[in-house]
Amino acid sequence: MKSSRAASVVLIATTTLVAGCEERPGEPDKPTVTGSAAPEALPDRDGQLAKKLVADGAVLLDVRTRAEFDSKHLPGALHIPVGSLGSRLSEVERAAGDKSKPIIVYCASGARSARAKQMLLKAGYRRVMNLGGIDDWPGS
């Protein structure tokens, strides 16, 4: 009788734990994001879309070094090296005017711009695209 009672207790405890893990109506199934709305998924490395968004007023952000920027950059790009981005987010905010405005980030190959994208999303920007490298811009 004792083993049957112990099994019942284990069954009740297991049912309670599993029930506590089930999805509840109205609860988000994604992590909460800082800001008033969740990020809008923009596809990375889509040069044609990036060019269209910039033509429509998106911020173009170059996160390479000063020497790389001085050597070659895309017209109209805001230059903030990725290592300085965290302390210079106010410049991005001034350029964008709104955290929902698209921001297109690029570097030499896409690695630094991927880091910059994550920093911008964490800071509450909702529409950020990693173009990849500068040579991924159509016609460059």
Sine and cosine of phi, psi and omega as CSV:
sin_phi,cos_phi,sin_psi,cos_psi,sin_omega,cos_omega
0.00,0.00,-0.59,0.81,-0.01,-1.00
-0.89,0.46,-0.67,0.75,-0.03,-1.00
-0.93,0.38,-0.56,0.83,0.05,-1.00
-0.92,0.40,-0.64,0.77,0.02,-1.00
-0.92,0.38,-0.66,0.76,0.03,-1.00
-0.90,0.44,-0.65,0.76,0.03,-1.00
-0.89,0.45,-0.62,0.78,0.03,-1.00
-0.90,0.44,-0.66,0.75,0.01,-1.00
-0.90,0.44,-0.68,0.73,0.03,-1.00
-0.90,0.44,-0.68,0.73,0.01,-1.00
-0.88,0.47,-0.69,0.72,0.02,-1.00
-0.90,0.44,-0.71,0.71,-0.01,-1.00
-0.89,0.45,-0.67,0.74,0.01,-1.00
-0.90,0.43,-0.69,0.73,0.02,-1.00
-0.88,0.47,-0.65,0.76,0.01,-1.00
-0.91,0.42,-0.68,0.73,0.00,-1.00
-0.91,0.41,-0.70,0.72,0.00,-1.00
-0.91,0.41,-0.67,0.75,0.01,-1.00
-0.88,0.47,-0.57,0.82,0.01,-1.00
-0.94,0.34,-0.29,0.96,-0.02,-1.00
-0.99,-0.11,-0.18,0.98,-0.07,-1.00
-0.94,0.33,0.38,-0.92,-0.01,-1.00
-0.95,0.33,0.70,-0.72,0.02,-1.00
-0.96,-0.27,0.62,-0.79,0.02,-1.00
-0.84,0.54,0.67,-0.74,0.06,-1.00
1.00,0.07,-0.16,0.99,0.01,-1.00
-1.00,0.05,0.68,-0.73,0.02,-1.00
-0.93,0.37,0.58,-0.81,0.05,-1.00
-0.99,-0.17,0.11,0.99,0.04,-1.00
-0.85,-0.53,0.39,-0.92,0.03,-1.00
-0.88,0.47,0.53,-0.85,0.04,-1.00
-0.95,0.31,0.65,-0.76,-0.01,-1.00
-0.94,-0.35,0.64,-0.77,0.06,-1.00
-0.88,0.47,0.67,-0.74,0.01,-1.00
0.92,-0.39,0.01,-1.00,-0.11,-0.99
-1.00,0.09,-0.28,0.96,-0.01,-1.00
-0.56,-0.83,0.38,-0.93,0.02,-1.00
-0.96,0.28,0.42,-0.91,0.02,-1.00
-0.89,0.46,0.55,-0.83,0.11,-0.99
-1.00,-0.04,0.79,-0.62,-0.03,-1.00
-0.94,0.34,0.90,-0.44,0.14,-0.99
-0.95,-0.32,0.72,-0.69,-0.03,-1.00
-0.93,0.36,0.72,-0.70,0.07,-1.00
-0.97,0.24,0.42,-0.91,0.12,-0.99
0.85,0.52,0.62,0.79,0.08,-1.00
-0.92,-0.40,1.00,0.01,-0.09,-1.00
-0.87,0.50,-0.65,0.76,-0.02,-1.00
-0.90,0.44,-0.71,0.71,0.03,-1.00
-0.91,0.42,-0.67,0.75,0.02,-1.00
-0.85,0.53,-0.71,0.70,-0.01,-1.00
-0.89,0.46,-0.66,0.76,0.02,-1.00
-0.91,0.42,-0.70,0.71,-0.01,-1.00
-0.88,0.47,-0.66,0.75,0.02,-1.00
-0.91,0.42,-0.66,0.75,0.04,-1.00
-0.88,0.48,-0.50,0.87,0.01,-1.00
-1.00,0.02,0.07,1.00,0.09,-1.00
0.93,-0.37,0.08,1.00,0.05,-1.00
-0.90,0.43,0.44,-0.90,0.07,-1.00
-0.99,0.14,0.74,-0.67,0.07,-1.00
-0.97,-0.24,0.88,-0.47,-0.12,-0.99
-0.88,-0.48,0.88,-0.48,0.04,-1.00
-0.99,-0.13,0.87,-0.49,-0.07,-1.00
-0.95,-0.32,0.35,0.94,0.03,-1.00
-0.99,0.13,-0.01,-1.00,0.02,-1.00
-0.95,0.32,0.24,-0.97,0.05,-1.00
-0.87,0.50,-0.69,0.73,-0.01,-1.00
-0.88,0.47,-0.68,0.73,0.03,-1.00
-0.89,0.45,-0.70,0.72,0.00,-1.00
-0.89,0.46,-0.72,0.70,-0.01,-1.00
-0.90,0.43,-0.51,0.86,-0.01,-1.00
-0.95,0.32,-0.66,0.75,-0.03,-1.00
-0.20,-0.98,0.71,-0.70,0.11,-0.99
-0.46,-0.89,0.26,-0.97,0.01,-1.00
-0.99,0.16,0.65,-0.76,-0.02,-1.00
-0.83,0.56,0.73,-0.68,0.04,-1.00
0.99,0.13,0.04,1.00,-0.04,-1.00
-0.95,0.30,0.67,-0.75,0.16,-0.99
-0.99,0.12,0.73,-0.68,-0.03,-1.00
-0.96,-0.28,0.90,-0.44,0.14,-0.99
-0.62,-0.78,0.95,-0.32,0.03,-1.00
-0.84,0.55,0.60,-0.80,-0.08,-1.00
-0.83,0.56,-0.55,0.83,0.01,-1.00
-0.92,0.39,-0.34,0.94,0.01,-1.00
-0.97,-0.25,-0.11,0.99,-0.13,-0.99
-0.85,0.53,-0.69,0.73,-0.03,-1.00
-0.84,0.54,-0.61,0.79,-0.02,-1.00
-1.00,-0.02,-0.06,1.00,-0.04,-1.00
-0.85,-0.53,0.41,0.91,0.01,-1.00
-0.88,0.48,-0.45,0.89,0.02,-1.00
-0.88,0.47,-0.51,0.86,0.05,-1.00
-0.93,0.37,-0.61,0.79,0.05,-1.00
-0.92,0.40,-0.67,0.74,0.00,-1.00
-0.89,0.46,-0.66,0.75,0.05,-1.00
-0.89,0.45,-0.68,0.74,-0.02,-1.00
-0.93,0.37,-0.64,0.77,-0.04,-1.00
-0.99,0.16,-0.66,0.75,-0.05,-1.00
0.98,0.19,-0.24,0.97,-0.11,-0.99
-0.26,-0.97,0.69,-0.73,-0.05,-1.00
-0.96,0.28,-0.09,1.00,0.05,-1.00
-1.00,-0.10,-0.12,0.99,0.02,-1.00
-0.95,0.33,0.68,-0.74,0.00,-1.00
-0.89,0.45,0.61,-0.79,0.08,-1.00
-0.81,-0.58,0.82,-0.58,0.02,-1.00
-0.96,-0.28,0.87,-0.49,-0.08,-1.00
-0.94,-0.33,0.67,-0.74,0.08,-1.00
-0.60,-0.80,0.33,-0.95,0.07,-1.00
-0.60,-0.80,-0.63,-0.77,0.01,-1.00
-1.00,0.02,-0.63,0.77,-0.07,-1.00
-0.77,-0.64,-0.30,0.95,-0.02,-1.00
0.89,-0.46,-0.23,0.97,-0.03,-1.00
-0.96,0.29,-0.76,0.65,0.01,-1.00
-0.92,0.40,-0.60,0.80,0.02,-1.00
-0.93,0.37,-0.49,0.87,0.09,-1.00
-0.91,0.42,-0.67,0.74,0.06,-1.00
-0.90,0.44,-0.68,0.73,0.00,-1.00
-0.89,0.46,-0.65,0.76,0.02,-1.00
-0.85,0.52,-0.73,0.69,0.00,-1.00
-0.89,0.46,-0.63,0.77,0.03,-1.00
-0.89,0.46,-0.67,0.74,-0.02,-1.00
-0.93,0.38,-0.66,0.75,0.05,-1.00
-0.89,0.46,-0.68,0.73,0.02,-1.00
-0.90,0.45,-0.51,0.86,0.01,-1.00
-0.99,0.15,-0.03,1.00,0.09,-1.00
0.97,-0.24,0.03,1.00,0.08,-1.00
-0.95,0.30,0.70,-0.72,-0.18,-0.98
-0.98,-0.22,-0.31,0.95,-0.07,-1.00
-0.76,-0.65,1.00,0.06,-0.06,-1.00
-0.85,-0.53,0.75,-0.66,0.04,-1.00
-0.85,-0.52,0.71,-0.71,0.14,-0.99
-1.00,-0.03,0.98,-0.22,0.05,-1.00
-0.88,0.47,-0.57,0.82,-0.10,-1.00
0.94,-0.33,-0.80,-0.61,0.01,-1.00
-1.00,-0.06,0.31,-0.95,0.00,-1.00
-0.84,0.55,-0.55,0.84,-0.01,-1.00
-0.97,0.26,-0.08,1.00,0.06,-1.00
-0.99,0.11,-0.15,0.99,0.06,-1.00
-0.94,0.33,0.79,-0.62,-0.01,-1.00
-0.85,0.52,0.75,-0.66,0.04,-1.00
0.99,0.10,0.11,0.99,-0.01,-1.00
-1.00,0.06,0.00,0.00,0.00,0.00
